[in-house]
Amino acid sequence: MASETGKPKLGDNPRFKRIIGSVPWMQVRKKEHFRTRVFQSGNSIAVRIPAGTKLEAGMEMDLTVEDGEYLSLEPVDKPKRKFNIAKVAGSASSLKLISDDSRRFEERSLDWPDRQA
C-alpha cells in the first residue's frame, strides 16, 4: 500500500517486516478508523465509541487534548499480560531429572591467572 505521496510506506516493505518481527515493541500499531458524532449528554459532550473495540463500559480512561482539537484516549489501567506457568511446566513432559551420578564431577585444581587491576 502506498502513502498519499505515492511512495511505499516503510512498514509495507517485506524486509522491514522480517526485521521487526523479532522486536515486537517496534511494530506499527494497528489502527482502525471510525466516523462518529459528538452529542450532548447532560452538561457534558460525549462521543459514541463503536462496539468491536477492546473498550468496555465503565473503564477509566485518560483523555489528552492537543491544541484544543486532537483527542487521544488511553486506559488508565492497561490490561496486564497474563502468563500461565502451568502450561509451560506441563509442556515439557519428556524431560527427565538429572541423576545423582550425572551431577558428580572429578575434583581438579584450577590455575587461575593473576588479575592485575
Phi and psi in radians as a Rosetta constraint file:
Dihedral C 1 N 2 CA 2 C 2 CIRCULARHARMONIC -1.669 0.35
Dihedral N 2 CA 2 C 2 N 3 CIRCULARHARMONIC 2.667 0.35
Dihedral C 2 N 3 CA 3 C 3 CIRCULARHARMONIC -1.391 0.35
Dihedral N 3 CA 3 C 3 N 4 CIRCULARHARMONIC -3.124 0.35
Dihedral C 3 N 4 CA 4 C 4 CIRCULARHARMONIC -1.087 0.35
Dihedral N 4 CA 4 C 4 N 5 CIRCULARHARMONIC -0.430 0.35
Dihedral C 4 N 5 CA 5 C 5 CIRCULARHARMONIC -1.424 0.35
Dihedral N 5 CA 5 C 5 N 6 CIRCULARHARMONIC -0.103 0.35
Dihedral C 5 N 6 CA 6 C 6 CIRCULARHARMONIC 1.618 0.35
Dihedral N 6 CA 6 C 6 N 7 CIRCULARHARMONIC -0.213 0.35
Dihedral C 6 N 7 CA 7 C 7 CIRCULARHARMONIC -1.460 0.35
Dihedral N 7 CA 7 C 7 N 8 CIRCULARHARMONIC 2.521 0.35
Dihedral C 7 N 8 CA 8 C 8 CIRCULARHARMONIC -1.186 0.35
Dihedral N 8 CA 8 C 8 N 9 CIRCULARHARMONIC 2.554 0.35
Dihedral C 8 N 9 CA 9 C 9 CIRCULARHARMONIC -1.308 0.35
Dihedral N 9 CA 9 C 9 N 10 CIRCULARHARMONIC 2.595 0.35
Dihedral C 9 N 10 CA 10 C 10 CIRCULARHARMONIC -1.043 0.35
Dihedral N 10 CA 10 C 10 N 11 CIRCULARHARMONIC -0.686 0.35
Dihedral C 10 N 11 CA 11 C 11 CIRCULARHARMONIC -1.176 0.35
Dihedral N 11 CA 11 C 11 N 12 CIRCULARHARMONIC -0.266 0.35
Dihedral C 11 N 12 CA 12 C 12 CIRCULARHARMONIC -1.502 0.35
Dihedral N 12 CA 12 C 12 N 13 CIRCULARHARMONIC -0.207 0.35
Dihedral C 12 N 13 CA 13 C 13 CIRCULARHARMONIC -1.280 0.35
Dihedral N 13 CA 13 C 13 N 14 CIRCULARHARMONIC 2.139 0.35
Dihedral C 13 N 14 CA 14 C 14 CIRCULARHARMONIC -1.061 0.35
Dihedral N 14 CA 14 C 14 N 15 CIRCULARHARMONIC -0.564 0.35
Dihedral C 14 N 15 CA 15 C 15 CIRCULARHARMONIC -1.128 0.35
Dihedral N 15 CA 15 C 15 N 16 CIRCULARHARMONIC -0.723 0.35
Dihedral C 15 N 16 CA 16 C 16 CIRCULARHARMONIC -1.107 0.35
Dihedral N 16 CA 16 C 16 N 17 CIRCULARHARMONIC -0.748 0.35
Dihedral C 16 N 17 CA 17 C 17 CIRCULARHARMONIC -1.093 0.35
Dihedral N 17 CA 17 C 17 N 18 CIRCULARHARMONIC -0.659 0.35
Dihedral C 17 N 18 CA 18 C 18 CIRCULARHARMONIC -1.153 0.35
Dihedral N 18 CA 18 C 18 N 19 CIRCULARHARMONIC -0.704 0.35
Dihedral C 18 N 19 CA 19 C 19 CIRCULARHARMONIC -1.181 0.35
Dihedral N 19 CA 19 C 19 N 20 CIRCULARHARMONIC -0.822 0.35
Dihedral C 19 N 20 CA 20 C 20 CIRCULARHARMONIC -1.222 0.35
Dihedral N 20 CA 20 C 20 N 21 CIRCULARHARMONIC -0.402 0.35
Dihedral C 20 N 21 CA 21 C 21 CIRCULARHARMONIC -0.974 0.35
Dihedral N 21 CA 21 C 21 N 22 CIRCULARHARMONIC -0.530 0.35
Dihedral C 21 N 22 CA 22 C 22 CIRCULARHARMONIC -1.522 0.35
Dihedral N 22 CA 22 C 22 N 23 CIRCULARHARMONIC -0.130 0.35
Dihedral C 22 N 23 CA 23 C 23 CIRCULARHARMONIC -2.247 0.35
Dihedral N 23 CA 23 C 23 N 24 CIRCULARHARMONIC 1.385 0.35
Dihedral C 23 N 24 CA 24 C 24 CIRCULARHARMONIC -1.069 0.35
Dihedral N 24 CA 24 C 24 N 25 CIRCULARHARMONIC -0.419 0.35
Dihedral C 24 N 25 CA 25 C 25 CIRCULARHARMONIC -1.229 0.35
Dihedral N 25 CA 25 C 25 N 26 CIRCULARHARMONIC -0.191 0.35
Dihedral C 25 N 26 CA 26 C 26 CIRCULARHARMONIC -1.707 0.35
Dihedral N 26 CA 26 C 26 N 27 CIRCULARHARMONIC -0.035 0.35
Dihedral C 26 N 27 CA 27 C 27 CIRCULARHARMONIC -1.245 0.35
Dihedral N 27 CA 27 C 27 N 28 CIRCULARHARMONIC 2.599 0.35
Dihedral C 27 N 28 CA 28 C 28 CIRCULARHARMONIC -1.231 0.35
Dihedral N 28 CA 28 C 28 N 29 CIRCULARHARMONIC 2.342 0.35
Dihedral C 28 N 29 CA 29 C 29 CIRCULARHARMONIC -1.245 0.35
Dihedral N 29 CA 29 C 29 N 30 CIRCULARHARMONIC 2.521 0.35
Dihedral C 29 N 30 CA 30 C 30 CIRCULARHARMONIC -1.285 0.35
Dihedral N 30 CA 30 C 30 N 31 CIRCULARHARMONIC 2.230 0.35
Dihedral C 30 N 31 CA 31 C 31 CIRCULARHARMONIC -2.063 0.35
Dihedral N 31 CA 31 C 31 N 32 CIRCULARHARMONIC 2.460 0.35
Dihedral C 31 N 32 CA 32 C 32 CIRCULARHARMONIC -2.129 0.35
Dihedral N 32 CA 32 C 32 N 33 CIRCULARHARMONIC 2.585 0.35
Dihedral C 32 N 33 CA 33 C 33 CIRCULARHARMONIC -1.947 0.35
Dihedral N 33 CA 33 C 33 N 34 CIRCULARHARMONIC 2.264 0.35
Dihedral C 33 N 34 CA 34 C 34 CIRCULARHARMONIC -2.216 0.35
Dihedral N 34 CA 34 C 34 N 35 CIRCULARHARMONIC 2.512 0.35
Dihedral C 34 N 35 CA 35 C 35 CIRCULARHARMONIC -1.849 0.35
Dihedral N 35 CA 35 C 35 N 36 CIRCULARHARMONIC 2.235 0.35
Dihedral C 35 N 36 CA 36 C 36 CIRCULARHARMONIC -2.510 0.35
Dihedral N 36 CA 36 C 36 N 37 CIRCULARHARMONIC 3.082 0.35
Dihedral C 36 N 37 CA 37 C 37 CIRCULARHARMONIC -2.142 0.35
Dihedral N 37 CA 37 C 37 N 38 CIRCULARHARMONIC 2.644 0.35
Dihedral C 37 N 38 CA 38 C 38 CIRCULARHARMONIC -1.520 0.35
Dihedral N 38 CA 38 C 38 N 39 CIRCULARHARMONIC 2.382 0.35
Dihedral C 38 N 39 CA 39 C 39 CIRCULARHARMONIC -2.396 0.35
Dihedral N 39 CA 39 C 39 N 40 CIRCULARHARMONIC 2.837 0.35
Dihedral C 39 N 40 CA 40 C 40 CIRCULARHARMONIC -1.412 0.35
Dihedral N 40 CA 40 C 40 N 41 CIRCULARHARMONIC 2.315 0.35
Dihedral C 40 N 41 CA 41 C 41 CIRCULARHARMONIC -2.373 0.35
Dihedral N 41 CA 41 C 41 N 42 CIRCULARHARMONIC 1.641 0.35
Dihedral C 41 N 42 CA 42 C 42 CIRCULARHARMONIC 1.190 0.35
Dihedral N 42 CA 42 C 42 N 43 CIRCULARHARMONIC -2.221 0.35
Dihedral C 42 N 43 CA 43 C 43 CIRCULARHARMONIC -1.614 0.35
Dihedral N 43 CA 43 C 43 N 44 CIRCULARHARMONIC 0.093 0.35
Dihedral C 43 N 44 CA 44 C 44 CIRCULARHARMONIC -2.025 0.35
Dihedral N 44 CA 44 C 44 N 45 CIRCULARHARMONIC 2.964 0.35
Dihedral C 44 N 45 CA 45 C 45 CIRCULARHARMONIC -1.879 0.35
Dihedral N 45 CA 45 C 45 N 46 CIRCULARHARMONIC 2.693 0.35
Dihedral C 45 N 46 CA 46 C 46 CIRCULARHARMONIC -2.440 0.35
Dihedral N 46 CA 46 C 46 N 47 CIRCULARHARMONIC 2.790 0.35
Dihedral C 46 N 47 CA 47 C 47 CIRCULARHARMONIC -2.179 0.35
Dihedral N 47 CA 47 C 47 N 48 CIRCULARHARMONIC 2.261 0.35
Dihedral C 47 N 48 CA 48 C 48 CIRCULARHARMONIC -1.408 0.35
Dihedral N 48 CA 48 C 48 N 49 CIRCULARHARMONIC 2.214 0.35
Dihedral C 48 N 49 CA 49 C 49 CIRCULARHARMONIC -1.749 0.35
Dihedral N 49 CA 49 C 49 N 50 CIRCULARHARMONIC 2.151 0.35
Dihedral C 49 N 50 CA 50 C 50 CIRCULARHARMONIC -1.092 0.35
Dihedral N 50 CA 50 C 50 N 51 CIRCULARHARMONIC 2.647 0.35
Dihedral C 50 N 51 CA 51 C 51 CIRCULARHARMONIC -1.147 0.35
Dihedral N 51 CA 51 C 51 N 52 CIRCULARHARMONIC 2.778 0.35
Dihedral C 51 N 52 CA 52 C 52 CIRCULARHARMONIC 1.796 0.35
Dihedral N 52 CA 52 C 52 N 53 CIRCULARHARMONIC -0.224 0.35
Dihedral C 52 N 53 CA 53 C 53 CIRCULARHARMONIC -1.485 0.35
Dihedral N 53 CA 53 C 53 N 54 CIRCULARHARMONIC 2.950 0.35
Dihedral C 53 N 54 CA 54 C 54 CIRCULARHARMONIC -1.501 0.35
Dihedral N 54 CA 54 C 54 N 55 CIRCULARHARMONIC 0.210 0.35
Dihedral C 54 N 55 CA 55 C 55 CIRCULARHARMONIC -1.492 0.35
Dihedral N 55 CA 55 C 55 N 56 CIRCULARHARMONIC 2.592 0.35
Dihedral C 55 N 56 CA 56 C 56 CIRCULARHARMONIC -2.164 0.35
Dihedral N 56 CA 56 C 56 N 57 CIRCULARHARMONIC 2.652 0.35
Dihedral C 56 N 57 CA 57 C 57 CIRCULARHARMONIC -1.049 0.35
Dihedral N 57 CA 57 C 57 N 58 CIRCULARHARMONIC 2.356 0.35
Dihedral C 57 N 58 CA 58 C 58 CIRCULARHARMONIC 1.622 0.35
Dihedral N 58 CA 58 C 58 N 59 CIRCULARHARMONIC -0.112 0.35
Dihedral C 58 N 59 CA 59 C 59 CIRCULARHARMONIC -1.158 0.35
Dihedral N 59 CA 59 C 59 N 60 CIRCULARHARMONIC 2.426 0.35
Dihedral C 59 N 60 CA 60 C 60 CIRCULARHARMONIC -1.470 0.35
Dihedral N 60 CA 60 C 60 N 61 CIRCULARHARMONIC 2.267 0.35
Dihedral C 60 N 61 CA 61 C 61 CIRCULARHARMONIC -2.122 0.35
Dihedral N 61 CA 61 C 61 N 62 CIRCULARHARMONIC 2.665 0.35
Dihedral C 61 N 62 CA 62 C 62 CIRCULARHARMONIC -1.792 0.35
Dihedral N 62 CA 62 C 62 N 63 CIRCULARHARMONIC 2.073 0.35
Dihedral C 62 N 63 CA 63 C 63 CIRCULARHARMONIC -1.790 0.35
Dihedral N 63 CA 63 C 63 N 64 CIRCULARHARMONIC 2.192 0.35
Dihedral C 63 N 64 CA 64 C 64 CIRCULARHARMONIC -1.978 0.35
Dihedral N 64 CA 64 C 64 N 65 CIRCULARHARMONIC 2.267 0.35
Dihedral C 64 N 65 CA 65 C 65 CIRCULARHARMONIC -2.012 0.35
Dihedral N 65 CA 65 C 65 N 66 CIRCULARHARMONIC 2.096 0.35
Dihedral C 65 N 66 CA 66 C 66 CIRCULARHARMONIC -1.843 0.35
Dihedral N 66 CA 66 C 66 N 67 CIRCULARHARMONIC 2.244 0.35
Dihedral C 66 N 67 CA 67 C 67 CIRCULARHARMONIC 0.930 0.35
Dihedral N 67 CA 67 C 67 N 68 CIRCULARHARMONIC 0.483 0.35
Dihedral C 67 N 68 CA 68 C 68 CIRCULARHARMONIC 1.281 0.35
Dihedral N 68 CA 68 C 68 N 69 CIRCULARHARMONIC 0.043 0.35
Dihedral C 68 N 69 CA 69 C 69 CIRCULARHARMONIC -2.448 0.35
Dihedral N 69 CA 69 C 69 N 70 CIRCULARHARMONIC -0.362 0.35
Dihedral C 69 N 70 CA 70 C 70 CIRCULARHARMONIC -1.725 0.35
Dihedral N 70 CA 70 C 70 N 71 CIRCULARHARMONIC 2.145 0.35
Dihedral C 70 N 71 CA 71 C 71 CIRCULARHARMONIC -1.887 0.35
Dihedral N 71 CA 71 C 71 N 72 CIRCULARHARMONIC 2.520 0.35
Dihedral C 71 N 72 CA 72 C 72 CIRCULARHARMONIC -2.438 0.35
Dihedral N 72 CA 72 C 72 N 73 CIRCULARHARMONIC 2.272 0.35
Dihedral C 72 N 73 CA 73 C 73 CIRCULARHARMONIC -2.029 0.35
Dihedral N 73 CA 73 C 73 N 74 CIRCULARHARMONIC 2.371 0.35
Dihedral C 73 N 74 CA 74 C 74 CIRCULARHARMONIC -2.400 0.35
Dihedral N 74 CA 74 C 74 N 75 CIRCULARHARMONIC 2.477 0.35
Dihedral C 74 N 75 CA 75 C 75 CIRCULARHARMONIC -1.106 0.35
Dihedral N 75 CA 75 C 75 N 76 CIRCULARHARMONIC 2.429 0.35
Dihedral C 75 N 76 CA 76 C 76 CIRCULARHARMONIC -1.163 0.35
Dihedral N 76 CA 76 C 76 N 77 CIRCULARHARMONIC -0.851 0.35
Dihedral C 76 N 77 CA 77 C 77 CIRCULARHARMONIC -1.820 0.35
Dihedral N 77 CA 77 C 77 N 78 CIRCULARHARMONIC 1.700 0.35
Dihedral C 77 N 78 CA 78 C 78 CIRCULARHARMONIC -1.181 0.35
Dihedral N 78 CA 78 C 78 N 79 CIRCULARHARMONIC 2.441 0.35
Dihedral C 78 N 79 CA 79 C 79 CIRCULARHARMONIC -1.091 0.35
Dihedral N 79 CA 79 C 79 N 80 CIRCULARHARMONIC 2.355 0.35
Dihedral C 79 N 80 CA 80 C 80 CIRCULARHARMONIC -1.397 0.35
Dihedral N 80 CA 80 C 80 N 81 CIRCULARHARMONIC 2.544 0.35
Dihedral C 80 N 81 CA 81 C 81 CIRCULARHARMONIC -1.289 0.35
Dihedral N 81 CA 81 C 81 N 82 CIRCULARHARMONIC 2.286 0.35
Dihedral C 81 N 82 CA 82 C 82 CIRCULARHARMONIC -1.695 0.35
Dihedral N 82 CA 82 C 82 N 83 CIRCULARHARMONIC 2.454 0.35
Dihedral C 82 N 83 CA 83 C 83 CIRCULARHARMONIC -2.233 0.35
Dihedral N 83 CA 83 C 83 N 84 CIRCULARHARMONIC 2.137 0.35
Dihedral C 83 N 84 CA 84 C 84 CIRCULARHARMONIC -1.777 0.35
Dihedral N 84 CA 84 C 84 N 85 CIRCULARHARMONIC 1.798 0.35
Dihedral C 84 N 85 CA 85 C 85 CIRCULARHARMONIC -1.182 0.35
Dihedral N 85 CA 85 C 85 N 86 CIRCULARHARMONIC -0.465 0.35
Dihedral C 85 N 86 CA 86 C 86 CIRCULARHARMONIC -1.087 0.35
Dihedral N 86 CA 86 C 86 N 87 CIRCULARHARMONIC -0.646 0.35
Dihedral C 86 N 87 CA 87 C 87 CIRCULARHARMONIC -1.157 0.35
Dihedral N 87 CA 87 C 87 N 88 CIRCULARHARMONIC -0.673 0.35
Dihedral C 87 N 88 CA 88 C 88 CIRCULARHARMONIC -1.233 0.35
Dihedral N 88 CA 88 C 88 N 89 CIRCULARHARMONIC -0.799 0.35
Dihedral C 88 N 89 CA 89 C 89 CIRCULARHARMONIC -1.101 0.35
Dihedral N 89 CA 89 C 89 N 90 CIRCULARHARMONIC -0.672 0.35
Dihedral C 89 N 90 CA 90 C 90 CIRCULARHARMONIC -1.352 0.35
Dihedral N 90 CA 90 C 90 N 91 CIRCULARHARMONIC -0.260 0.35
Dihedral C 90 N 91 CA 91 C 91 CIRCULARHARMONIC -1.412 0.35
Dihedral N 91 CA 91 C 91 N 92 CIRCULARHARMONIC -0.233 0.35
Dihedral C 91 N 92 CA 92 C 92 CIRCULARHARMONIC -1.854 0.35
Dihedral N 92 CA 92 C 92 N 93 CIRCULARHARMONIC 0.876 0.35
Dihedral C 92 N 93 CA 93 C 93 CIRCULARHARMONIC -1.219 0.35
Dihedral N 93 CA 93 C 93 N 94 CIRCULARHARMONIC -0.363 0.35
Dihedral C 93 N 94 CA 94 C 94 CIRCULARHARMONIC -1.485 0.35
Dihedral N 94 CA 94 C 94 N 95 CIRCULARHARMONIC -0.128 0.35
Dihedral C 94 N 95 CA 95 C 95 CIRCULARHARMONIC -1.316 0.35
Dihedral N 95 CA 95 C 95 N 96 CIRCULARHARMONIC 2.507 0.35
Dihedral C 95 N 96 CA 96 C 96 CIRCULARHARMONIC -2.076 0.35
Dihedral N 96 CA 96 C 96 N 97 CIRCULARHARMONIC 2.648 0.35
Dihedral C 96 N 97 CA 97 C 97 CIRCULARHARMONIC -1.192 0.35
Dihedral N 97 CA 97 C 97 N 98 CIRCULARHARMONIC 2.648 0.35
Dihedral C 97 N 98 CA 98 C 98 CIRCULARHARMONIC -1.327 0.35
Dihedral N 98 CA 98 C 98 N 99 CIRCULARHARMONIC 2.281 0.35
Dihedral C 98 N 99 CA 99 C 99 CIRCULARHARMONIC -1.245 0.35
Dihedral N 99 CA 99 C 99 N 100 CIRCULARHARMONIC 2.793 0.35
Dihedral C 99 N 100 CA 100 C 100 CIRCULARHARMONIC -1.081 0.35
Dihedral N 100 CA 100 C 100 N 101 CIRCULARHARMONIC -0.621 0.35
Dihedral C 100 N 101 CA 101 C 101 CIRCULARHARMONIC -1.120 0.35
Dihedral N 101 CA 101 C 101 N 102 CIRCULARHARMONIC -0.581 0.35
Dihedral C 101 N 102 CA 102 C 102 CIRCULARHARMONIC -1.321 0.35
Dihedral N 102 CA 102 C 102 N 103 CIRCULARHARMONIC -0.239 0.35
Dihedral C 102 N 103 CA 103 C 103 CIRCULARHARMONIC -1.584 0.35
Dihedral N 103 CA 103 C 103 N 104 CIRCULARHARMONIC -0.132 0.35
Dihedral C 103 N 104 CA 104 C 104 CIRCULARHARMONIC -1.559 0.35
Dihedral N 104 CA 104 C 104 N 105 CIRCULARHARMONIC 2.435 0.35
Dihedral C 104 N 105 CA 105 C 105 CIRCULARHARMONIC -2.216 0.35
Dihedral N 105 CA 105 C 105 N 106 CIRCULARHARMONIC 2.640 0.35
Dihedral C 105 N 106 CA 106 C 106 CIRCULARHARMONIC -1.278 0.35
Dihedral N 106 CA 106 C 106 N 107 CIRCULARHARMONIC 2.406 0.35
Dihedral C 106 N 107 CA 107 C 107 CIRCULARHARMONIC -1.252 0.35
Dihedral N 107 CA 107 C 107 N 108 CIRCULARHARMONIC 2.408 0.35
Dihedral C 107 N 108 CA 108 C 108 CIRCULARHARMONIC -2.617 0.35
Dihedral N 108 CA 108 C 108 N 109 CIRCULARHARMONIC 2.651 0.35
Dihedral C 108 N 109 CA 109 C 109 CIRCULARHARMONIC -1.505 0.35
Dihedral N 109 CA 109 C 109 N 110 CIRCULARHARMONIC 2.471 0.35
Dihedral C 109 N 110 CA 110 C 110 CIRCULARHARMONIC -1.917 0.35
Dihedral N 110 CA 110 C 110 N 111 CIRCULARHARMONIC 2.354 0.35
Dihedral C 110 N 111 CA 111 C 111 CIRCULARHARMONIC -1.767 0.35
Dihedral N 111 CA 111 C 111 N 112 CIRCULARHARMONIC 1.712 0.35
Dihedral C 111 N 112 CA 112 C 112 CIRCULARHARMONIC -1.516 0.35
Dihedral N 112 CA 112 C 112 N 113 CIRCULARHARMONIC 2.304 0.35
Dihedral C 112 N 113 CA 113 C 113 CIRCULARHARMONIC -1.219 0.35
Dihedral N 113 CA 113 C 113 N 114 CIRCULARHARMONIC 2.598 0.35
Dihedral C 113 N 114 CA 114 C 114 CIRCULARHARMONIC -1.216 0.35
Dihedral N 114 CA 114 C 114 N 115 CIRCULARHARMONIC 2.291 0.35
Dihedral C 114 N 115 CA 115 C 115 CIRCULARHARMONIC -1.646 0.35
Dihedral N 115 CA 115 C 115 N 116 CIRCULARHARMONIC 2.231 0.35
Dihedral C 115 N 116 CA 116 C 116 CIRCULARHARMONIC -1.978 0.35
Dihedral N 116 CA 116 C 116 N 117 CIRCULARHARMONIC 2.141 0.35
